[in-house]
């Protein structure tokens, strides 16, 4: 995938969902050297200071994207009834007599009762729908022009720390960084910048970028590690959301998941987790009857809307934060602005060690609690007291 050399994070809900979809994936990751740690112990410099590192939160397992993909692929390949067709590019989607046909560039013709588009940001579903006469509105877009650059490092002996470090890019600084331990004693160090502060792939500029951050923690860590390989950059980071399944013309037996439906700014680490939760929704819908041939468009639209609902809050988080940056396209609507003002108060409380505010953020961000958790009466009391 285009961002395969960049770090990827499974939020705790994503880790649980992955374990349900492909049992044993956590153990396999650990057996291959992935690094587990409690996110409550991670050093995180936010807009209002360093967050506490003494409040237990949720486990994550840090690994490179290629390792995660390899292990998932092996487990999927071994599932009964699964056939992988490799090296094929889909060029057309046909819908004839309530049956789907997926056409590949080599002339392949694959009939199906149910087609799921999981082809990511590069999905061609809008074009295929237009060819079928199915009209869909233009997607919602929020692009803060964020870019990031990643370099892999290897520890020389025992590293000074064993967990990740995050320096958040704020509207004031426009730049940040992340360092994560991964398998084989390696680390991924990422430089993050908005607008004209986006990092380049030049190795010298990469070091200068880290040195210019508001805190020297990650630059000092990188100096104690040995770089392996060059700098990889990625700039396709805009938030984009389709409204599939809402139109009465949406056909039966067609679903879109993951980035093909809703793509987030990757810096928030939500994409894989949301996709895994959406996959669980599809699994549950098919659990009692794996045939989709007898189901009509209404049932497909309902399922696609449930898939969309799984992205609602992560979309709110990503776009609310991105719209705060001067480099962003668009402006916050009133409701989103009010939400942002309240979460700013909670962020201040969390940075000053308020356990309730910190855990509310952790639970909601890891999708382990409903967003209403952020409006618990005790938090209002803490804000007033502060």
N, C-alpha and C positions, 0 to 999 in steps of 0.2 A: 504494500500500500504506500502511497506517496509519503506519509508521515511515519513510516515504519521504523526509522532510526530515532524518532523522538520518544520521550518517555510516555507511558500510558499507565493510568491508575484505575484499578477496579475499586470503586467505593464499596463500603461494606455490604450494602444491599446488592450490588453487582456481584460480589463474591458469593453471597448466598444464592443468588439466582443462577450463577454459573454452576454451582455445586448441584443444584436441582436439575439443570439441563444436561450436564455431563458429569455425573457423580465421580468423585475422586480427583477432580481437577486441582483442588488446593493441595492435596498430598503430592500429586505429580509435580506441581510447581516447586514445592519445598524440596522434593527429592532431586530436582535439577538445580538447586542452589538459590531459588528465589528467596527474598529477604522479607520475613514477616515483622511487622512492628505495629504498636498501638499508635494511632494517629494523634492521640492525646499527648504523646511524648515528643511529637515532632516540633522542632523549632520553627516558628512561623512569625515573621515580622510583618504585621499588617499596618494599616494606615495610622493606628493610634498606639503602636508599640508592639513589643514581643508578647505573644499570647502565652498563657500558662503552659507548662510542660509537666505538671504534676496532677492533672485531672484525667483519669483514664477515660478513653472514648471508644473507638472502634478499630478493629484489626484491618489492616490492608496487607496485601502480599505484593511486594515490588519485584517486577521482572521486566525484561525487554519484550516489546511487542512480538518479534519473531518467535521467541520461546513460547509465549502464550498461544500464538496461532498454531505453531507446530503441535503442541499438546492437544489443543482442541480438535485440530484436524484429525489426529490419530484416533481420538475417541469417537468422532463422528463417523469416520471411515469404518469403524468396527461395529456400528449400530446395524441391527437387522433391518433389511429393506432399504438401505441407503446405497445409492450409486453415485459416484462423483464423475462428472465429465470434465476433463481437464483440457486446457488450451483452446477453449471455445469462446468466441465473442458473439453475444446475442445482437442481432441486427434488426429484428422485427418482432412484434407481438401481434398475433391475429386472434380474432374472436369470431367464431363461426358456429352458428347453431348451438349457442350456450356452451361451447367448448373452446378452450384456449389452445393455441399452438405457439410454441416458442421457436423462432427461426434463428439459426446460427449462420455465420458467414460462410461456412463450408457446405451449406445446403442442408444441414441437419434440421429435422422437423420433429419437435417433441410435444405430444399432446398432453394436456393437463386439465384437471378439474379446478385446481387452485394454483395460482402463480403468486409467489412472494418476491417482491423486489427488495433485495438486501445489498444492492450494488453501490451504496455509499453516495458521497457527494457527486460523483460522476454519473449518477443515474440518468438514463435517457427516457424515463417514463413519461415526462411531459410531452416529448415529441411523439412517442408511440400513442399516447392517448389522443393527441391531436389528429394523428393519422386515422384513428378509429372513430373520430367524430365526437369524442368525449371532451367537453370543454372544462378546463380547470382554471381558477384564478391564478394570477401571478403570485408567487410565494412572498411571504413577509421576509424582509431583509433588514438586518442590523449589522453593520460592518464597522468596527472600530479601527480597522487597518492595523491589527496586531501582527507582529512577526516574531518568530523565535528561532534560535539557533542552538544546536545541541552538539556536544562533543563527549565522546566516551573516554573514560579514564580508568586506570588500574591502580589499586592500592599498593604502595610500597611498604610491605609489612602490615602492621595493624593500623587502620585509619584512626584518626583522632575521635571520630564519632561513629555510631553504627546506625543512625536513623537519618531521615531526610531533613533538609533545611529549605525553607521557603522565604524569599524576600519578595513581597507582593508589589506589583507595579500599581501605583496609585495615580489618580489624575494629576497630582502635583509633580510626581517624579517621572511618570511615563515610562519607567523601566523597572525591571525586576529580574529575579533569577530563581532557579530551583536546582537542588542537588539531591539525587536519589541513589541509594545503593541497589544494585541488581545482582544477578547471578554471576558466578565465577570471579568474585572479588572485584567486580567492575562497578563504576559509578557513571551515571549520566548527569552531566551538568548542562543546564539550559539557561540561555540568556533570552529575556523577553522584553520587547519594546513596542510602543504604540506610535503610529504615524511616522514622523521623520526620525524617531529614535529606534526604529527596528534594526536589530543587529544584522551584520553581513556574515559571509562564510570565511572571511579573512581571519586567520588564527591570531595574528597580532592584535587586531581590533577586538577579537573575542576576549582576550585577556584584559584589554583596556576597558571594555564594557563592564566586566565584573569588578574591576578596581574602582569604577566610578559609581557603583551602587551606594545607596544611603548607609549601608552597613558592610564592613569588610569580611563578614563570616564566610561567604561562599568563595570569595577570591582567595582567602587564606586556606580554605579547604582544598581548592583546586591546586594551589602551589605545593601541597603535600601529596598530591596524586600525580601519576605519570600519564600523560595523554596518549591515547591509542587511536589513530585515525584522524581524519580531518573533521571539519565542522559541517554539519548538515543543517540547512535552513528550511523553513516551511512558512508560507504566508497565505495559504487558503484557509482563513480562520473566521470568515464572516458567519454570523448566525443566519440560517435560512430555514423557513418552515412552510411546508405546503398545507393545503386545506383538503387533502384527499378524504373521500368518504362523506363529505357534507352535501354534495350535490345529488339530486334525485337520479341523475344520469350515470352515477357511478356503477360500473358493471359488477355482476356477481363473480366471486372467485378471484378477485384481484386485491392484494394487500401490499402496502409499502411499510418497511420498518427501518429503524436505525437512521443513518444519515440520508438515506433515500427519501425519508419522510421529513425528518427534522434534524438539521446539522447545527451543532453548537460550536461556539468558540472553544477549541480544544483545551485552552489553558485552565478551564474549570473542571476538567477530568470527568465529565458526565456522560460522554457519548457511549462508551462500551456498556456502562451500567444501565442506561436507559434502554439500549438495544436488547440487553439480556432480559430485562423486565418485560419488554414487548414480546420477546420470544416465548416467555412463560405464558402470557395471555393467549398466544396462538396455540401453544401446547394444550392448555386447559380447554380451549374451545374445541379442539379435535380429540380430546382424551376419550370421550364416550362414543364418538362416531368419527372415524378417520376419513369418511367419504364426504366430499363437499359438493358432489354432483346434484344432490337433491335440494340444496339450500339456495335461496334466492338472493337478489341484490340487497334486500332489507337487512338480512342477517350479516352480509358482508360489510355493509355500511356501519352497522352497530359495532362490529369488531374493529373496524378501522378507526372509529371514533374512540373506542377504549384504548387502542394503540396510541392515538393522539393524546389522550388524557394523561398517559404515562410521561409525556414530555412537557406537560403544562408548567409545572413548578420549575424544573430545570431551565426551561426557556425563560421564565420570569427572572430567575437568578442571573443567567448569562446576559440577557439584554439589559436588565436594570443596571448591572455593573458596567457593561460596555458603553451604554449611553451617557455615563458620567464622564467619559474621557473626551477631551476636546477634538480628538481625531475621528470621532464616531459620526456616522451618517444618521440624521434624525434626532429627535428629542423625546424626552420621557413624557408620556401622558400623565395626567394628574394623579391617577391611582398609583401608577408606578413610582411617581415622585414621592408620594406620601409613604409608600412601602419602603423606599430607599431611605427616607429620613428616619423612619423607625429602626430599620436595621443598622443605621449608623449609630444610633444610641446604644443598641445592643452590642455593637462592635467595641464601643468605648468601654462598656461594662466588662466585656470578656477580656479585653486587654488589661484591665485593672484587677483581674482575678475573680470576677463574679462567677461562681460555679454554675448557677442556674442559666445565665446568659450563654456561657461557653457550651454547656451540654445541649441547650436548645439549638444553637447553631450546628453542633456536631450531629445531632439526631436528624435534623431536617436536611442538612447538606448530604449526609450519607443515605438519604431517602428512607430512614428508619422510623420517621414520624411524619405526620401531616404538617403542612405549613402553619396550621393553626397553633402549633406548639410555640411559634414565635410571638404569639399574642396572649400567652398565659398571664392571668392576673398578677402572679408573683413577679413577672418581669416588669410590669408597669410599676409595681410597688418599688422594685429595686431601682428603676430609672428615676422615680420621684425622689427617693431617698438619696440617690447620688447627686 
